[in-house]
């Protein structure tokens, strides 16, 4: 069989793996690429997926980096089934509709922005609500430990990954040319002992393993330390009458934040008069889905719910569903805790809250999840002095908190512990869903401590595998782009600066309004250069 890596290869987004056997062609996950502009261009390249010739998709969990391109597939001819667990099926429906709304809104905004400059270009959204709605009838749900047959010669089984509600480790049993091969795709492996979720199920055998490596280079802080740090962040801004902004993924991270605030409230460490505002229609809907699927939650959460306690509720919790309600939040006086999406601060309402609070010295911005390379969240935690939001340069003056202990991903030690349960030491391990640095650290530890052979695939790489034979054929990925030659660009930029410098007297003779306009354009050019610095 052949496997092609169409995402989550030396990156943490865009998860998708095309598998082709002698009888069928299907895919594990169909995630959106997120990060810088170059990475996100991949979302438009539908040809590499060939959607019309994909028989079915199996989705490990609902997060957009694992499901977000499904509407692009239906938009371009895919009509087969999409298999997922029951909660994942429900979560996908609301996540894709929300994503489509964002795509349509951003396309409309770009059109208006160009029109203000006198340009008229046709800009289409990546996909529309109609495309997202077309996915919903295709979703076929399964429970954990229910072996099903998605295609000819294929058996599949979902196991609890302990990551988010309904997240799955996927066991695949493939019959091909008279032989049987077992593949395991870890999906995203959950952190043990996290709130709400059960611990991930262990697996003891496979012929090939495809394992996530998001935090392959580090462990998380302990749960108690993370809760203490959250309390410290709240007290810091509460005492200064400023706001605490928490960018959080609408699914799982928001619910864990509510649970954490519930625990702080029970301990008397959450001020009674501080409003907690959930400003995300999507997160509000997702929270109801969490409540609906109680049997998927861990034992402690189920006991609380059975006894009439709701760890996803607080006396001071407020919901902001409409745009008007969201706008009113930033007119509020005093301190408040605002939980809003997106978790990487690259879309949605969170950008408005950052615009109003990032420049305030007494405010707190609390990051509680992974920030992909190239996203505003990643730039902020790496020390950017300014962030561009809605074409405006916003100074970073707020206190920045990064609390990794709330991650829904297993840390390095937990990944190694989970992998250690596999008994077949000849099993090749492919590290996916991780950035290169984290993967290389984890690969070295796996080889040293567990003795497995480890491969780190490239984007667009294709391999041919067969049980008992590690790699029968290896097809190289697309040629990597050569580094850009900066010299001509820098020479051109210098020439333009020299020209402006030589025109100083002429500029000073212009009307004051025209001089001001030129100064603003030069400031904007300088700000664009400043945006490069955090990436160096």
N, C-alpha and C positions, 0 to 999 in steps of 0.2 A: 504494500500500500504506500501511497505518497502522502506526505503532510507538508503543507505550505504555511509559513508563518506570515500572516497578513497584519499582525499587530502584536502588542505586548512583547515585542522582541527588542531587548535593550531599551525598553521604555515601559511605563506603567499604565498606559492607556491603549485604546484601540484593540482590545483583546479579540482575536479571531484566528482560528486554525482550520484550514480547509483540508479535509481528509478524502482521499480518493482510493477506493478499492476496486476489485474487478467487477463489482456489481452496483456500486452506488457512489455518489459524490455528495458530501455533506459538510457542515461546519459546526465547530464548537465555538460558541459566542459570536457576537457581531457588534463589537464595541466602537464607540466614537473615539477618534483621536483628539486629544486635548493637550494644549501647550502653546508653543509659539506658532507663528503664522505658517512656517514651513511644514511643521508637523500636521497642522490642521488642514493643509491642502490635500492630504491623503483622503479625507472624507469625501472629496469630489471624484476620486478615481474609482469609479464603479467597475470599470472593465476588468480589473484584477480579480474581482469576486466572481464575475460571470453569473449574476443572480439567477438567470433563467435556467441554468444547469446545476443549481444547488437543489438537491432533493429535500433536505430538511435542515433545520438548525436545532441544536441543543444548547440552551442558555444556562450557564452555571448560577447566575444570580442577576438581579435587576439593575444594578448600578449602570449608569449610562456608558461607562467605559467598557461594558460587557454586552450591552443591548442597544445602544443608541443609534446604530446604523440600520436596524431592521426596517425602518420606513424607507431608507434608500433602496433596500432590496425589493420591497413591494413596488416601489416607484419604478423599478427597472426590470420587472418581470417575474420576481419570485412569487410562487403561489403554493409552496409546500407547507407542511406543518412546522410549528415552532414548539419544541418540547421544553417544559420548565416545571418546577415544583408549583404547588398550589399558591403559596404566597407570592412567589416570583411572578406568576402569571398576572395576579391582580396588581402588583407593584409596577410591572412593565407597562400596563395600560395607562396608568396615571403619569408615569415618568415620560413616556414617549409623547403623550399629548402636551405635557409641559415643555418638553424639548422642542416640539414643533412650534409652539407658541413663541418661544424664544427665537427660533430661526426666522419666523415670519416678522416678528417685531424688529429684529436687528436688520433684516433686509430692507424693511420699510424706512428705518432710521438712516441707513446708508444712502438710500435713494434721495431722501429729503436733504441730507447733508450735501450731496453732490449738486442738487438743484439750487441750493443757496449759493453755490459757486458758479452757477450758470451752466452746469453740465447735466446732460440727460442721458443716462445709461440704464440699460435694463439689468436689474439685479434680482436674481431669483433666490429664494430661501433654499437652504440645503434640502429641506423637505417641508411639507405642509401638514396641517392637522388631518387633512384627508388621507395623506400617505400613512400617518400614524394610526388612524382609525382602521386602515386596511390590514394592519398587523393583527388587530384584536381577534377576529374570527379564526385566525390561523393558530392561535395558542392552544396547545393541548397540555393539560396539567397532569402531573403524577405526584405520588407521595414518596417520601423517603423509603428505601428498601422495597421498592416495587419494580421488579425487573420488567422492562418493556422492550418491544421490538420496533424501533423507528424505521428500519429499512431492511432490505434483503441482506441476510448474513450478518446483521448487527443486533446485539443485545446491549441494553444500557441500564444503569442503575444509579440513582441519586443517593448520596449519603450526606449527613448533616456536616457542613463545613464550619459551623460556628461563627460565621463572619457577619452576616446580616440575616434578617428574617427570610427564611426559605433558601438561603445560599447552599450550594451543593458542591461536594466532591463528586466527580463523574467517573464511574467505572464503565469501560467499553470492552465488550467481548466481540471480536471480529473474526468471522470465518471467511477464509479466502484461500482458494486453490487447495482445498482439503486440509488446511492447517488453521489452528486457532491462536489468536494473539490477544493478550489483555493489555489495554492502555488505561492509565489513570491520569486524569486531569484534575489537579488539586482545586481548581478555581482559586478563589482567595481564601486562604486559611485563617480562621479566626483566632484572636488572642484568647488564651485560656482565662477563665475566671472573670470575663467581662460581664457587665450588667446585661440583663435581658436574654442573652444568647447562651445556649448550651455549649460545652466544649466541643471542638471538632472531633469527629469520629476518626479513629486510626485505621489504616489499611496495612495488611501484612504481605500482600504479594501482587506483583504485576510484571509484565515483560518490559514495559517502557513507562516512565513517569515524566509528566510535564508539570513542574512545580513552580508556584509563584515565589518571588524573591524580593518583594517590595522593601522589606526591612532586613535584608540579608547582611547588612553591615553593622547592625546595632540592636540592642534590646531597648524595651520601653521602660519608663519609670514605673514604679509600683502603683497599684490602684489607689492606695491611701495617700501616697505622695502627690499623685495627680489631683486628687480631691482637695488636698490641702492647698495646692497651688491655685486651683480654681477659686477657693475661698479667699486667698490672698489677692488675686486679681480683682475680685468683686469688691473687697474692702478698700483696695487702692483707689478705685474710681468712685465708689460710694462716698468715701470720706471727702472727696473733692467735688462731689455733686456733678460728676460726669458719667457718661454712658459706657457700658461694657458691651462691645460688639463681638458676637461669636459667629463667624462664617461656618456653617455646618451643612453637610450633605443632608438632604431632606429625608433620606432613608437611612435609618439606624443611628447615625451620629446625632441627629436632632433628638431622637428618642432617648439615647444614652445621656445627652445633656439634661433633658428633663428629669431623668432618673437621678442624675448626680445632684441636681438642684433640690430634688425631693429629699435626698439623703442629707444635704447640708441644712435644709430646713428642719429636718428631724433632730439634727444635732444642735440647732439653735445658732448656726453659723450663716444663715441667710437672712439679711435684714427684712423684717416683717413688712416694711413700707416700700420696698423696692419693687416696682413692676417688672414682671418677666413677660416679655412680648414675643410670641412666636409669629414672626412676620414672613410667612410662606404658605400660600394656599396648598402647595404640593405637600409640604411637611404635615400640615393639618390633616389632609386626606390619608397620608401614609401612616400617621399615628393611629387613625381609626382602623386601618388594616392590621396594624400590630395588635390592637385590642381584639380584633376578630379571630386571629389565629393564635389563641392562647396556648394551645397544645404544643406549638413550636417554640415557646419561650422556656427559659430555664425553670427549675423547680422552685427557687426562691421567689421569682416573679409570680409564678402561678399561685403560690401560697398567699402572697400579699393580696392578689386579686380575689382569691377565694374568701379571704377574711374581710373583704370590703375596702381594702386599701388600694389606691391607684397610684403607682409610682410614676405615672406619666401625667400627673396633675399636681397643681399647687394652688393655694388660696389666692395668690396674687397673679396667677397666669392669665394672660389676655391673648386673644387670637386676632390677627390682622389679616383679613381675607381680601379686602378691596384695595385698589390703588390709592384711593382717598385716605383710607385708614393708615396705610403705609407712609404716606407723605406726612400725615399728622404727627407721626412718631418723632420726626426730626424737629418739630416745633415744641415738643414737650420740654418743660423746665425740669432740672434736676436729674438724678441718676436713674438708670433703668438698664435691665439686661435685655439685649435684643439678639435673638437667634434667627438667622436668616440664611438663605441659600444665594449663590452657590458656595460650596465648601472651599473652592479654590479662588473665590472672589473674581471669577472671570465672566460672570453673567448674573442676571437676576437682580433682585432688590438689594442684595448686600452692597452693591456698588454705590447705591445712593447713601447708605448708612456710612460707608467708608468716606465718601465725599464730605459728609457733614461732621465726621468725628476724627478722621485720621490726623488732622492738623491740630487737634486739641491736646495740649500736654497732659491734662489730667485724665483723658479717656484711656480705655484699654481695648486692644484688639487681641482676641484670644483665638489662636489657631489650634484646632483639636483634631486635625486630620492631615493626611499626606497632601503636599503641595507639589504638583508636577512642574518640571522644568519649563520655564517660559510663562508661567501664569503669574498674575499680580500677587497672589499669595506667596509664591516662592520668592519673588523679588523683594517683597516686604520683609520676610524673615531672613533674607540674606543681607539686609541692611540698606536697602534703597533709601535715599534721602527724599526722593519725590516719586510719586506714582501718577501716571496719567489716567484720569477717569473722566469719561464724557468730554474728551478734548480739552481737559483742564488739568494743569499740573498741581497736584495736591501734596503739600509737604507732609512728611512722616514725622510727627511730633508725639503721637500717642505712645503709651507704653505697649510694647509688643510682647505677647506671651505665646510660647510654643509648648503645648502640653501633649507630648507624644503618648502618654499613658492611656489616653482615651481612644487610641487607634483600634479599629476593628480588625487589623492585620496582626498575625503572629509576629513577634520579634525574632531576632536571630536564633536565640537558644530554643525557642518553641518550635521554630522551623526544623532545627536539627533533631529535636526530640521526636517530632512527628515523622520525619524521614527515617529515623532509627528503627521504626517498627517494621520496615520492609525487610523480609528475610532473604530475598534473592539478591545477593551481592553483585551478580553480573548484570543487574538491571541498569540500563543507561538512564541517566537523569538529565532532563533538559530544563534549564532554568529560564523561566519566562516571567513576564510581569514584574520587571525590576529595572532600575537604571544600571548602567554598565559597572560603575564603581561598587555598588552593593552586591551585584551578581558575582563579580570577581572575588570579593572577600568571602562570600558564602561558598562559592565553588571550591576555593582553596581549603576551607574548613571541612567541607564534605569529603573531599579526597583524603585529607589527613586523618579525620576522626572516624569516618564511616566506610571509606574504601570504595565508594561508588565512582564510576566513570561519569564525568560531568561535561555537558556541552552547553554553550550559550549561543543560541541561534541569532541570526541577523534578520532584520526586516526583509521580507520577500524571499528568504531562503527556502529551499524545497529539499526535503530528504525522502529517501525510500527506505522503509524499514521492514523487517521480517523477524519473527521470533527466532532467537538463537543467532541472529546475524545483526551486529550492532548498527552498521550503516552500509547498506548494500550499494547505495548510490547517493551522491551528494551533489546537488545542483546549487551553484553559487547564486546569491541574491543579485539584484540589479547592481551594476557598478556604482560604487559610492561616488557622489559628486566630489570633484576636486575642490580643494579650498580656494575661495575666491581671491583673485589678485587685487589687493586693496590699493596698490600704488596708484593706478590711474584715477580711482575714485578720490583718493586723498589729494592728488595733484589738482584735480578739477575743483575740489572744495577749496583748496588754498588759493587757486586763481580767482575764485568768486569772492573770497574774503578780501584778497588784495584789491580787487576792483572796487568793492564797497569802501574800503579804506581810502582809496585814491579819490573817491567822490564825496569825501566828508564836507568840504566847503560847499559843494552844490547842494547836498542834503540840508545843511544848515540854513541855506537861503530859501528853502521851500516853506510853504505855509505850515504853521504849527501842527495842524491836524494831520498833514501829510507826514511830517517828521515823527509824530506819535505812532502813526500806522507802521512806518518803517522800523521803529524801535521795537514794536510788538512782534513784528515778523522776525527780527533778529533774536529776540528773546525766545520765540518758539523754536527757532533753529537750534539755539543753545540747549533748550530743554530736550530736544530730540537726541542730541549728542549725549546729554546727561543720562538718558535712559539706557544707553549702551553700557555705561560704567558698571552697574551691578552684575552684569553678565561676564565681566572680565576677571 
